[in-house]
Amino acid sequence: MRNLKLLAVLAGGIVVLSGAVLLGVWLLVNPNAYKGKIAAAVKESTGRELKLPGDIKLSVLPWVALELGPASLGNPPGFSDEPFLSFTRASVRVRLLPLLRQRLEVARVEVQGLDLRLRRNPAGRGNWQDAEPSAAKSDVDHTAAGPALASLANVRIENGRISYEGITLQKFNLETGSLAADRHVPLNLTFDLETAPSGDQLSLNAKLDLSQEAAGETLRFSAINVSGTLNRTGEGRPAHWDLLAPEINLNATQQTLAAPAFNFSYSGAQLTGAAQASHILDDLRVAGSVTLAPLLLREIEPRLSFSLPKTRDPKALSQLSGTTEFAYDSHTLRLTHLQLQLDDTQLQGNLKLLAGNPQALQFDLAADHIDLDRYRTSAGDRTPAGDRTPASVPVAAGSALPASSANPELTWDASGTLTVKSARLARLDMSDLRVTVAAQDKVLHLFPIEAQIVGGRSSGELTWDSRATTLSVDEQLTGIDMARLLANATGKGRLSGRATLTLKASARGAGVDALLKTLTGHLDADLADGALEGIDVEHEISVAQALMDKSAAPAPGSTNRTPFQAFRLSAQITNGVAETHDLTIASQALQVTGQGRANLATRGIDFKLLASVVTAPSRTTDIPLKVTGTYTDPTVRPDIQGLAKDQLKHKLQDILKKNGLQGLFTK
């Protein structure tokens, strides 16, 4: 019992003596007197300048605590004179009793007003990297060591700032739980990020656990729950986002990051996938896969910074989903095995975006079916009649003329191929559509454009030069159903038959109306086994014959249709006016020739025809007809003036013949 009392007194004496020693240190030692030595030691070991303009405060009870006023640590040689790191206040608290047993247990580290400036020099070396080893320091004795760090209970950084190459983190706040090598460390992090020169802003609030592998190089972040907002310049209100991931591994030495699985949402869009990144500080490269859950576009529209167009089908642009593998570096973004679904259209293939000035797009895409009429503007938003594409202008399947109210400016280079199994545009059904695209220096070239269309085949090419707003078309339609082709714009065809059409022309203007008014080129048309719908030429011949014979007009009974075996013409187009001098229409009953013109912009027509009935030999006179109105609503009437001239000519020939002078005007 006496021995136990003796040990207790001895232990108490040691504690009192140790406390008295520490109290003496606190009372007699001024830590500010060692600033010079501390700065010199840092300079010698790191090559960096340490400045301690503020006071250093030391306390020993109830903790061994060290507090620094303003301080800064400079850059290594080869960088600017601005500080690498600075803060307004920092403090460290160490548990007293473990320290007496050569165990360093830090209760808390606090830093306020941290300002960390990460920079690279012209050689590409970062100022956070250690200075190159020096041979002169190779003989420094590193054997002396203080107490080993047993634990670090808490780290807190308040109101910090971190900047790196146009990226600035403001209001940086970090708090950790106990930092121990054998346990997960809870971590809370918040900051506001701004990028220059775009001015985009991002806020972040993160909660996660942090641990370190036994090798000490890889940090493992687990139970990750991150959320915030993104405010892009010019896009209105901020959009909410969040990120959930079971685990992310970071190796700062090897500059790698791996997320085996993640769930990311942004403004209602839900993405899942996996990603691996390398060279995260030097030259970021990311690869992985991502899946977009079905996104109801119309429902999230109020939360977006842009409006979806009003479409003829109110259910169009209703749902989007997709999946792809991706690879990104500073020069390229690749999307491979891409599968997208927009409404009832499935699109698959590969995409590549190339950085540069201008940026470039390469693609190889295939779609199963798309009804483009669903996505055209609604009835209340239709363009004026003068801005609609008339049926008489053959346009390559799948091609589109520029909008009448815009001047498209191509800012991307592009090359690739798009195939569509079936499509519908302007009530025309197309299949096996294939378009090859090449865009460079603000010139878009579609060649070839091929498709099965209205029972025939379309092939050709189209070039749009946005610099001069000029359009060039070289198009051939072979074996097409002319009635179906014309019906897409007029509601009913005025011409039927199997047709071969060839158009080679150019135009200038920012819209369809302007292009039609300046269209210049050549058109050839050859139709077989068809009819002029809405026109009965044989009936009009009978009316004209009755006028000539001064007999009763034929009884009403027009078939409103003129069948033919062949219909041919060639037309020269000048500033939107097509003019022909070789129109021929032939059938077993009729023979028609003519000439005239059609205004493509106004749809007006003015043709003069000479028609004869082949099956009526007694009618030897060609009957002149006039066709006027529009090509969607033509009017056919006998040419009275032409008839009078023709009758006068025949009477004169009869008089000359009776007097033996029939050859007078031919000699």
CORLINJO-V884140 format. One record per residue. N is the residue number from 1. RES is the residue in three letters. D_LAST is the distance of its C-alpha to the last C-alpha in Angstrom with 1 decimal. Layout:
BEGIN
N;RES;D_LAST
N;RES;D_LAST
END
This chain:
BEGIN
1;MET;162.9
2;ARG;164.0
3;ASN;161.3
4;LEU;158.6
5;LYS;159.7
6;LEU;159.8
7;LEU;156.2
8;ALA;155.0
9;VAL;156.7
10;LEU;155.2
11;ALA;151.6
12;GLY;152.0
13;GLY;153.3
14;ILE;150.3
15;VAL;147.8
16;VAL;149.7
17;LEU;149.8
18;SER;146.1
19;GLY;145.3
20;ALA;147.6
21;VAL;145.8
22;LEU;142.4
23;LEU;143.7
24;GLY;145.0
25;VAL;141.6
26;TRP;140.0
27;LEU;142.6
28;LEU;142.9
29;VAL;139.6
30;ASN;136.7
31;PRO;133.4
32;ASN;131.5
33;ALA;133.6
34;TYR;131.7
35;LYS;128.2
36;GLY;128.0
37;LYS;129.1
38;ILE;126.7
39;ALA;123.7
40;ALA;124.8
41;ALA;125.1
42;VAL;121.6
43;LYS;120.2
44;GLU;121.8
45;SER;120.7
46;THR;117.1
47;GLY;116.1
48;ARG;115.4
49;GLU;116.9
50;LEU;119.0
51;LYS;119.8
52;LEU;122.5
53;PRO;122.7
54;GLY;124.2
55;ASP;127.7
56;ILE;128.7
57;LYS;131.1
58;LEU;133.3
59;SER;135.4
60;VAL;137.5
61;LEU;138.6
62;PRO;137.6
63;TRP;134.8
64;VAL;134.2
65;ALA;131.3
66;LEU;129.3
67;GLU;127.0
68;LEU;124.7
69;GLY;123.2
70;PRO;119.8
71;ALA;118.9
72;SER;115.9
73;LEU;115.1
74;GLY;112.8
75;ASN;110.0
76;PRO;110.6
77;PRO;109.8
78;GLY;106.1
79;PHE;105.3
80;SER;105.3
81;ASP;108.6
82;GLU;107.9
83;PRO;110.3
84;PHE;109.4
85;LEU;111.6
86;SER;113.6
87;PHE;115.4
88;THR;117.4
89;ARG;120.3
90;ALA;121.3
91;SER;124.5
92;VAL;126.0
93;ARG;128.9
94;VAL;131.0
95;ARG;133.7
96;LEU;137.1
97;LEU;139.2
98;PRO;136.7
99;LEU;136.2
100;LEU;140.0
101;ARG;139.4
102;GLN;136.6
103;ARG;133.9
104;LEU;131.1
105;GLU;130.1
106;VAL;127.7
107;ALA;127.8
108;ARG;124.8
109;VAL;122.3
110;GLU;120.6
111;VAL;117.9
112;GLN;116.5
113;GLY;113.6
114;LEU;112.3
115;ASP;109.4
116;LEU;108.0
117;ARG;105.2
118;LEU;103.5
119;ARG;101.6
120;ARG;100.1
121;ASN;100.2
122;PRO;97.4
123;ALA;98.7
124;GLY;98.2
125;ARG;102.0
126;GLY;103.2
127;ASN;106.1
128;TRP;107.7
129;GLN;108.2
130;ASP;111.5
131;ALA;111.7
132;GLU;111.5
133;PRO;115.0
134;SER;117.0
135;ALA;119.3
136;ALA;121.8
137;LYS;122.4
138;SER;122.8
139;ASP;126.6
140;VAL;127.0
141;ASP;129.5
142;HIS;127.9
143;THR;130.9
144;ALA;132.4
145;ALA;131.2
146;GLY;132.2
147;PRO;132.5
148;ALA;129.7
149;LEU;127.4
150;ALA;128.5
151;SER;126.4
152;LEU;124.2
153;ALA;124.5
154;ASN;121.8
155;VAL;119.1
156;ARG;117.6
157;ILE;114.8
158;GLU;114.0
159;ASN;111.2
160;GLY;109.8
161;ARG;106.6
162;ILE;104.7
163;SER;101.6
164;TYR;99.4
165;GLU;95.9
166;GLY;94.5
167;ILE;96.5
168;THR;99.4
169;LEU;102.0
170;GLN;103.9
171;LYS;106.8
172;PHE;107.7
173;ASN;110.7
174;LEU;112.3
175;GLU;115.4
176;THR;116.8
177;GLY;119.6
178;SER;122.2
179;LEU;120.7
180;ALA;122.4
181;ALA;121.2
182;ASP;122.0
183;ARG;120.5
184;HIS;117.3
185;VAL;117.1
186;PRO;115.7
187;LEU;113.3
188;ASN;111.7
189;LEU;108.9
190;THR;106.8
191;PHE;104.4
192;ASP;101.3
193;LEU;98.6
194;GLU;95.8
195;THR;93.1
196;ALA;91.5
197;PRO;89.0
198;SER;87.6
199;GLY;90.6
200;ASP;90.8
201;GLN;94.2
202;LEU;96.2
203;SER;99.6
204;LEU;101.8
205;ASN;104.9
206;ALA;106.3
207;LYS;109.2
208;LEU;109.9
209;ASP;112.6
210;LEU;112.9
211;SER;114.6
212;GLN;114.7
213;GLU;114.7
214;ALA;117.8
215;ALA;115.9
216;GLY;115.4
217;GLU;111.8
218;THR;109.9
219;LEU;110.2
220;ARG;109.7
221;PHE;108.5
222;SER;109.1
223;ALA;109.0
224;ILE;106.2
225;ASN;105.2
226;VAL;103.0
227;SER;101.1
228;GLY;99.5
229;THR;96.4
230;LEU;93.3
231;ASN;91.6
232;ARG;88.3
233;THR;87.0
234;GLY;84.5
235;GLU;85.1
236;GLY;87.4
237;ARG;90.7
238;PRO;92.5
239;ALA;92.1
240;HIS;95.2
241;TRP;95.6
242;ASP;98.4
243;LEU;99.2
244;LEU;101.7
245;ALA;102.6
246;PRO;105.7
247;GLU;105.8
248;ILE;104.2
249;ASN;105.5
250;LEU;105.3
251;ASN;106.2
252;ALA;106.1
253;THR;107.0
254;GLN;104.2
255;GLN;101.9
256;THR;101.1
257;LEU;100.9
258;ALA;100.6
259;ALA;100.1
260;PRO;100.4
261;ALA;99.3
262;PHE;98.4
263;ASN;97.3
264;PHE;95.3
265;SER;93.9
266;TYR;91.8
267;SER;90.8
268;GLY;91.0
269;ALA;89.4
270;GLN;91.8
271;LEU;91.6
272;THR;93.8
273;GLY;93.9
274;ALA;95.5
275;ALA;95.1
276;GLN;96.5
277;ALA;96.2
278;SER;97.0
279;HIS;97.1
280;ILE;97.7
281;LEU;98.6
282;ASP;96.7
283;ASP;93.3
284;LEU;93.2
285;ARG;91.9
286;VAL;92.0
287;ALA;91.1
288;GLY;91.7
289;SER;90.2
290;VAL;89.7
291;THR;89.0
292;LEU;87.7
293;ALA;89.1
294;PRO;86.8
295;LEU;86.1
296;LEU;85.2
297;LEU;82.8
298;ARG;82.6
299;GLU;86.4
300;ILE;86.9
301;GLU;84.1
302;PRO;86.5
303;ARG;88.5
304;LEU;85.6
305;SER;84.3
306;PHE;80.7
307;SER;79.0
308;LEU;77.1
309;PRO;73.6
310;LYS;73.3
311;THR;71.4
312;ARG;69.7
313;ASP;72.3
314;PRO;75.7
315;LYS;77.3
316;ALA;75.1
317;LEU;76.8
318;SER;80.1
319;GLN;81.7
320;LEU;81.6
321;SER;83.7
322;GLY;83.6
323;THR;85.4
324;THR;84.8
325;GLU;86.6
326;PHE;86.3
327;ALA;87.1
328;TYR;87.1
329;ASP;87.7
330;SER;86.9
331;HIS;83.4
332;THR;82.3
333;LEU;82.7
334;ARG;81.9
335;LEU;81.7
336;THR;81.8
337;HIS;82.0
338;LEU;80.7
339;GLN;80.6
340;LEU;79.6
341;GLN;79.1
342;LEU;77.4
343;ASP;77.6
344;ASP;76.3
345;THR;74.5
346;GLN;76.2
347;LEU;75.2
348;GLN;76.7
349;GLY;76.3
350;ASN;77.2
351;LEU;76.8
352;LYS;77.6
353;LEU;77.9
354;LEU;78.1
355;ALA;79.7
356;GLY;78.1
357;ASN;75.7
358;PRO;73.5
359;GLN;75.1
360;ALA;73.4
361;LEU;73.1
362;GLN;72.7
363;PHE;72.5
364;ASP;71.9
365;LEU;72.0
366;ALA;71.3
367;ALA;71.4
368;ASP;71.6
369;HIS;69.9
370;ILE;69.0
371;ASP;67.5
372;LEU;66.1
373;ASP;65.3
374;ARG;69.0
375;TYR;69.3
376;ARG;66.4
377;THR;67.5
378;SER;68.8
379;ALA;66.8
380;GLY;68.4
381;ASP;67.4
382;ARG;63.8
383;THR;61.3
384;PRO;58.9
385;ALA;55.7
386;GLY;53.6
387;ASP;55.8
388;ARG;55.4
389;THR;53.2
390;PRO;50.2
391;ALA;49.4
392;SER;45.9
393;VAL;47.2
394;PRO;48.5
395;VAL;51.8
396;ALA;53.7
397;ALA;56.5
398;GLY;59.7
399;SER;58.2
400;ALA;58.7
401;LEU;57.1
402;PRO;59.5
403;ALA;61.1
404;SER;59.4
405;SER;62.6
406;ALA;63.6
407;ASN;62.6
408;PRO;64.0
409;GLU;65.8
410;LEU;66.5
411;THR;70.0
412;TRP;70.6
413;ASP;69.2
414;ALA;68.8
415;SER;67.8
416;GLY;68.2
417;THR;66.9
418;LEU;67.1
419;THR;66.7
420;VAL;66.9
421;LYS;67.2
422;SER;65.7
423;ALA;64.6
424;ARG;63.2
425;LEU;61.1
426;ALA;59.2
427;ARG;59.9
428;LEU;58.2
429;ASP;60.4
430;MET;60.3
431;SER;62.3
432;ASP;63.0
433;LEU;62.0
434;ARG;62.5
435;VAL;61.9
436;THR;62.7
437;VAL;63.6
438;ALA;63.7
439;ALA;64.5
440;GLN;65.3
441;ASP;65.2
442;LYS;64.2
443;VAL;61.1
444;LEU;61.1
445;HIS;59.1
446;LEU;58.9
447;PHE;57.7
448;PRO;57.2
449;ILE;57.3
450;GLU;57.3
451;ALA;58.1
452;GLN;57.5
453;ILE;55.9
454;VAL;54.8
455;GLY;54.5
456;GLY;52.7
457;ARG;53.3
458;SER;52.9
459;SER;52.9
460;GLY;52.1
461;GLU;53.7
462;LEU;54.3
463;THR;55.5
464;TRP;57.2
465;ASP;58.0
466;SER;60.6
467;ARG;60.7
468;ALA;57.2
469;THR;56.9
470;THR;53.8
471;LEU;52.9
472;SER;50.7
473;VAL;49.8
474;ASP;48.4
475;GLU;48.7
476;GLN;47.6
477;LEU;48.5
478;THR;48.1
479;GLY;48.5
480;ILE;49.7
481;ASP;50.1
482;MET;47.6
483;ALA;49.3
484;ARG;52.7
485;LEU;51.3
486;LEU;49.8
487;ALA;52.8
488;ASN;55.1
489;ALA;53.8
490;THR;52.4
491;GLY;54.9
492;LYS;52.1
493;GLY;49.1
494;ARG;45.6
495;LEU;44.1
496;SER;45.7
497;GLY;45.3
498;ARG;46.1
499;ALA;44.5
500;THR;44.0
501;LEU;43.6
502;THR;43.4
503;LEU;44.0
504;LYS;44.4
505;ALA;45.1
506;SER;47.5
507;ALA;48.9
508;ARG;51.6
509;GLY;54.3
510;ALA;57.7
511;GLY;56.9
512;VAL;54.4
513;ASP;52.8
514;ALA;52.3
515;LEU;51.0
516;LEU;48.4
517;LYS;47.2
518;THR;46.8
519;LEU;45.6
520;THR;42.7
521;GLY;41.4
522;HIS;39.3
523;LEU;39.7
524;ASP;38.5
525;ALA;39.3
526;ASP;39.1
527;LEU;40.8
528;ALA;41.4
529;ASP;42.9
530;GLY;43.3
531;ALA;42.4
532;LEU;41.4
533;GLU;44.7
534;GLY;44.9
535;ILE;41.3
536;ASP;40.1
537;VAL;36.3
538;GLU;36.3
539;HIS;38.4
540;GLU;36.2
541;ILE;33.1
542;SER;35.2
543;VAL;36.0
544;ALA;32.4
545;GLN;31.5
546;ALA;34.3
547;LEU;33.0
548;MET;29.6
549;ASP;31.3
550;LYS;33.9
551;SER;36.6
552;ALA;39.8
553;ALA;39.7
554;PRO;40.9
555;ALA;44.6
556;PRO;45.8
557;GLY;46.3
558;SER;44.3
559;THR;45.5
560;ASN;44.8
561;ARG;43.5
562;THR;40.2
563;PRO;41.0
564;PHE;38.7
565;GLN;38.8
566;ALA;36.9
567;PHE;36.4
568;ARG;34.9
569;LEU;34.1
570;SER;34.4
571;ALA;35.3
572;GLN;35.9
573;ILE;39.0
574;THR;39.6
575;ASN;42.8
576;GLY;43.3
577;VAL;39.8
578;ALA;38.0
579;GLU;34.2
580;THR;32.0
581;HIS;28.2
582;ASP;28.6
583;LEU;31.0
584;THR;30.8
585;ILE;33.2
586;ALA;33.3
587;SER;35.6
588;GLN;35.9
589;ALA;35.1
590;LEU;32.7
591;GLN;29.8
592;VAL;29.7
593;THR;27.7
594;GLY;28.3
595;GLN;29.1
596;GLY;31.9
597;ARG;35.1
598;ALA;38.9
599;ASN;41.6
600;LEU;44.4
601;ALA;47.1
602;THR;46.5
603;ARG;45.0
604;GLY;42.3
605;ILE;38.9
606;ASP;35.5
607;PHE;32.9
608;LYS;29.7
609;LEU;29.1
610;LEU;26.6
611;ALA;28.7
612;SER;28.3
613;VAL;31.0
614;VAL;30.6
615;THR;33.4
616;ALA;31.8
617;PRO;28.7
618;SER;28.5
619;ARG;27.7
620;THR;24.1
621;THR;23.6
622;ASP;24.4
623;ILE;27.2
624;PRO;27.4
625;LEU;31.0
626;LYS;32.8
627;VAL;35.8
628;THR;38.2
629;GLY;42.0
630;THR;43.6
631;TYR;43.3
632;THR;46.8
633;ASP;46.0
634;PRO;42.3
635;THR;40.8
636;VAL;37.7
637;ARG;36.0
638;PRO;32.8
639;ASP;30.3
640;ILE;30.4
641;GLN;27.9
642;GLY;25.5
643;LEU;26.2
644;ALA;25.5
645;LYS;22.1
646;ASP;21.3
647;GLN;22.6
648;LEU;20.7
649;LYS;17.4
650;HIS;18.4
651;LYS;19.6
652;LEU;16.4
653;GLN;14.6
654;ASP;17.5
655;ILE;17.3
656;LEU;13.6
657;LYS;14.6
658;LYS;17.7
659;ASN;16.0
660;GLY;13.6
661;LEU;10.6
662;GLN;10.1
663;GLY;6.4
664;LEU;6.0
665;PHE;5.7
666;THR;3.8
667;LYS;0.0
END
